[in-house]
């Protein structure tokens, strides 16, 4: 997705926010909403990454990392031509990961304990490379700001349901106002999903190129999808506005290519990666590196049972629906 189109989508989210402000307080409310939107953009630019990490109780991992995750991230960051991002661990048995940060110099990669226990080192390399691609493309800033706005629009809509719009300046009437209160959050979610779904395909492609093996990432996506469908991520369920940041949708019931899905269908992403593997001549050879392991917190929930690593076979027939052809 080009930055012009992304800017237009972000402008649409801001316009929705202003529209709700108008419904709440007329022209005065819209001016107030404009000021709030400007302040939110500035605040999100500097603090959205910290907010998301704190929301998911992500803990930093230092350079003396017995699991080898920090070393793995450092090597892939060099391959991508990026400065070393901060590395965080999230204590949840659901396998998943996301990246955040306003720019490559202030970026972070967060993975879950479930991901560390389930994936092989090759598969973990594919996931980390995918997240580094988001950082390299500066998707992380847009995705975190979008999450902030989507959540704010939902809260403002709930507020409007209790207090209603301006009696003097509201020209929509009570029915139109109520409709707007429901449609605005829906429209904000659709914009958020449009940004997320397209950027996931781009990050898959560039991430596969960073690690050099598209099939490693394809195998990881299949395993994460299976784990995410079986294990709850309670923090993500309580904060759905951040769901689009994860490599696989952490919420249950949104795994297919539907209008309201935050992510493309995993099978479509895997098919595109297999197509890319054919082009790159990748047969999915493994390095023989051991499975990544995460330190087990004393009170952590039971992790997803690790399964033997397997890499998907290369499909040598061209996929006519591939987003990269």
C-alpha positions in Angstrom: 0.0 0.0 0.0 1.4 3.4 -1.0 1.9 6.1 1.6 -0.6 8.4 -0.2 -3.3 5.8 0.2 -2.4 5.2 3.8 -2.5 8.9 4.4 -6.0 9.1 2.9 -7.2 6.3 5.2 -5.7 8.0 8.2 -7.5 11.2 7.2 -10.7 9.2 7.0 -10.3 8.0 10.6 -9.6 11.6 11.7 -12.7 12.8 9.8 -14.8 10.2 11.6 -13.5 11.5 14.9 -14.4 15.0 14.0 -17.9 13.9 12.8 -18.6 12.4 16.2 -17.4 15.6 17.8 -19.9 17.5 15.7 -22.7 15.2 16.7 -21.8 15.6 20.4 -21.4 19.4 20.4 -22.1 20.9 17.0 -19.5 23.1 15.5 -17.9 23.8 18.9 -17.7 20.1 19.5 -16.0 19.6 16.1 -13.4 22.2 16.9 -12.8 20.5 20.3 -12.5 17.1 18.6 -10.0 18.6 16.1 -7.8 19.8 18.9 -8.1 16.4 20.6 -7.3 14.6 17.4 -4.1 16.8 16.9 -3.1 16.1 20.5 -3.8 12.4 20.1 -1.7 12.2 16.9 1.2 13.9 18.7 0.8 11.8 21.8 0.5 8.6 19.8 3.6 9.4 17.8 5.7 9.6 21.0 3.9 7.1 23.3 1.8 4.6 21.4 4.6 2.0 21.4 5.0 2.2 25.1 1.2 2.0 25.6 0.9 -1.1 23.5 3.8 -2.9 25.3 2.4 -1.9 28.7 -1.1 -3.0 27.7 0.2 -6.5 27.0 2.6 -6.5 30.0 5.6 -7.0 27.8 8.9 -7.4 29.6 12.2 -6.4 28.1 14.9 -9.0 27.5 18.5 -8.0 28.1 21.5 -8.9 26.1 22.3 -11.9 28.4 19.4 -13.9 27.0 19.7 -17.7 27.5 17.0 -18.4 25.0 19.1 -16.9 22.1 16.2 -14.7 21.0 18.2 -11.5 21.3 21.0 -12.9 19.2 18.6 -14.1 16.6 16.9 -10.6 16.4 20.3 -8.9 16.1 21.4 -11.1 13.2 18.2 -10.6 11.3 18.3 -6.8 12.0 21.8 -6.7 10.4 20.4 -8.6 7.3 17.6 -6.0 7.1 20.0 -3.1 7.5 18.2 -2.0 10.7 19.4 -0.8 14.1 18.9 -3.4 16.8 15.3 -3.1 18.2 14.4 -3.6 21.8 13.2 -7.2 22.4 10.3 -8.0 24.7 8.6 -11.2 26.0 4.9 -11.4 26.7 3.8 -14.1 29.2 0.9 -15.8 27.4 0.6 -19.4 26.1 -0.9 -18.2 22.8 1.9 -18.2 20.1 2.0 -14.7 18.5 4.2 -11.6 18.0 4.1 -8.0 17.0 6.4 -5.0 16.4 5.9 -1.4 17.4 7.8 1.9 17.5 7.6 5.3 15.8 10.7 4.6 13.6 13.5 2.1 13.2 15.6 3.8 15.8 12.9 3.5 18.4 11.4 0.1 17.6 10.6 -3.0 19.5 9.8 -6.6 18.7 7.6 -8.5 21.1 7.0 -12.3 21.1 5.0 -14.5 23.4 6.2 -17.3 25.6 3.9 -19.6 23.6 5.6 -18.7 20.4 9.0 -19.4 21.8 7.9 -22.9 23.0 6.1 -23.9 19.8 8.3 -22.8 17.0 11.6 -24.1 15.8 14.5 -21.7 15.4 13.9 -21.5 11.7 10.2 -20.7 12.1 11.0 -18.1 14.7 13.5 -16.5 12.3 10.7 -16.1 9.8 8.4 -14.5 12.3 11.1 -12.1 13.6 12.0 -11.2 10.0 8.3 -10.4 9.3 8.2 -8.0 12.3 11.4 -6.4 11.2 9.9 -5.8 7.8 7.1 -3.9 9.5 9.7 -1.8 11.2 11.7 -1.2 8.0 8.5 -0.1 6.2 7.5 2.1 9.2 4.2 0.3 9.4 4.5 0.2 13.2 3.8 3.9 13.6 0.8 3.8 11.4 -0.6 0.7 13.0 -0.2 1.9 16.5 -1.7 5.3 15.7 -4.6 3.6 13.9 -5.2 1.4 17.0 -5.3 4.5 19.2 -7.8 6.3 17.0 -10.0 3.2 16.5 -10.2 2.8 20.3 -10.9 6.5 20.8 -13.7 6.6 18.3 -15.4 3.6 20.0 -15.1 5.3 23.4 -16.5 8.6 22.0 -19.4 6.7 20.3 -20.3 5.1 23.7 -20.1 8.5 25.3 -22.4 9.9 22.7 -25.0 7.2 23.3 -25.3 8.4 26.9 -25.3 12.2 26.3 -26.6 12.6 22.8 -25.7 15.3 20.3 -26.2 19.0 20.3 -29.9 19.8 20.3 -29.4 23.2 18.5 -27.0 22.2 15.8 -27.6 18.5 15.2 -29.4 18.2 11.8 -29.4 14.4 11.7 -32.1 13.9 14.3 -32.2 11.3 16.9 -32.3 8.4 14.4 -29.4 9.7 12.3 -27.4 10.4 15.5 -27.9 6.9 16.8 -27.0 5.5 13.4 -23.9 7.5 13.3 -22.9 6.4 16.8 -22.9 2.8 15.6 -21.6 3.3 12.0 -18.6 5.5 12.9 -16.8 2.8 15.0 -17.7 0.3 12.3 -16.2 2.5 9.6 -13.1 3.1 11.8 -12.6 -0.6 12.1 -12.9 -1.2 8.4 -10.2 1.5 7.7 -8.0 -0.1 10.4 -8.5 -3.5 8.8 -7.8 -2.2 5.3 -4.4 -0.9 6.4 -3.5 -4.0 8.3 -4.5 -6.6 5.7 -2.5 -5.1 2.9 0.6 -4.4 5.0 0.6 -8.0 6.2 1.1 -9.3 2.7 4.0 -6.8 2.1 5.6 -7.7 5.4 5.4 -11.4 4.6 7.2 -10.9 1.3 9.9 -8.6 2.7 10.3 -10.7 5.9 10.8 -13.9 3.7 13.5 -12.0 1.8 15.2 -10.9 5.1 15.5 -14.4 6.5 16.1 -15.9 3.0 13.5 -18.7 3.4 9.9 -18.0 2.6 8.9 -21.5 3.7 10.2 -20.9 7.3 7.6 -18.1 7.6 4.9 -20.1 5.9 5.4 -23.0 8.4 5.4 -20.5 11.3 2.1 -18.9 10.1 0.4 -22.3 9.9 1.6 -23.3 13.4 0.7 -19.9 14.9 -2.8 -20.0 13.3 -3.4 -23.4 14.8 -2.2 -22.3 18.3 -4.1 -19.0 18.3 -7.3 -20.9 17.5 -6.8 -23.2 20.5 -5.4 -20.7 23.1 -7.0 -17.5 24.4 -5.1 -14.2 24.6 -7.1 -12.6 27.3 -5.3 -9.2 27.1 -5.9 -9.0 23.4 -9.6 -10.0 23.9 -10.0 -7.1 26.3 -8.2 -4.7 23.9 -9.3 -5.7 20.4 -8.1 -2.4 18.9 -4.5 -3.8 19.1 -5.4 -7.1 17.4 -4.3 -5.9 14.0 -0.7 -5.5 15.2 -0.1 -9.2 15.7 1.3 -11.5 13.0 -1.9 -13.6 13.3 -5.2 -12.4 14.6 -5.1 -13.1 18.4 -8.9 -12.9 18.6 -11.1 -16.0 18.1 -13.5 -16.1 15.1 -11.6 -13.9 12.6 -9.3 -16.2 10.7 -10.7 -15.9 7.2 -10.7 -13.4 4.4 -13.8 -11.6 5.4 -14.8 -7.9 5.4 -14.4 -7.7 9.2 -11.2 -9.7 9.5 -8.1 -7.9 10.8 -5.8 -10.2 8.8 -5.7 -11.9 5.4 -6.6 -15.6 5.5 -3.6 -17.6 6.6 -3.9 -20.1 3.7 -3.7 -17.1 1.3 -0.6 -15.9 2.9 1.0 -19.3 2.9 0.1 -19.8 -0.8 1.8 -16.4 -1.6 4.9 -17.4 0.4 5.1 -20.8 -1.4 4.9 -18.9 -4.7 7.7 -16.6 -3.5 9.7 -19.7 -2.5 9.5 -21.1 -6.0 10.8 -17.8 -7.4 13.7 -17.7 -4.8 14.5 -21.4 -5.2 13.8 -22.1 -1.5 13.2 -25.7 -0.6 12.9 -25.1 3.1 16.2 -26.6 4.2 16.7 -26.5 7.9 19.9 -25.4 9.7 19.5 -28.0 12.4 19.4 -25.3 15.1 17.6 -26.3 18.3 14.0 -25.2 19.1 13.9 -21.8 20.7 12.9 -21.9 24.4 11.6 -19.3 26.7 12.0 -19.1 30.4 8.9 -20.5 32.1 7.5 -17.9 34.6 6.6 -19.4 38.0 2.9 -18.7 37.6 2.5 -18.9 33.8 -0.4 -20.7 32.3 0.1 -24.1 30.7 1.8 -23.6 27.3 0.6 -25.0 24.1 2.1 -28.4 23.6 5.0 -28.2 21.2 4.8 -30.3 18.1 7.6 -31.6 15.9 8.6 -28.9 13.4 7.5 -29.5 9.8 7.9 -27.3 6.8 5.3 -27.0 4.1 6.0 -28.5 0.7 6.6 -26.2 -2.2 3.7 -25.8 -4.5 5.3 -25.4 -7.9 2.0 -24.3 -9.6 1.6 -20.6 -9.9 -1.2 -19.1 -7.8 -3.3 -16.8 -9.9 -4.6 -15.1 -6.8 -1.2 -14.4 -5.4 -0.9 -10.7 -4.2 2.7 -10.6 -5.6 2.0 -11.5 -9.2 
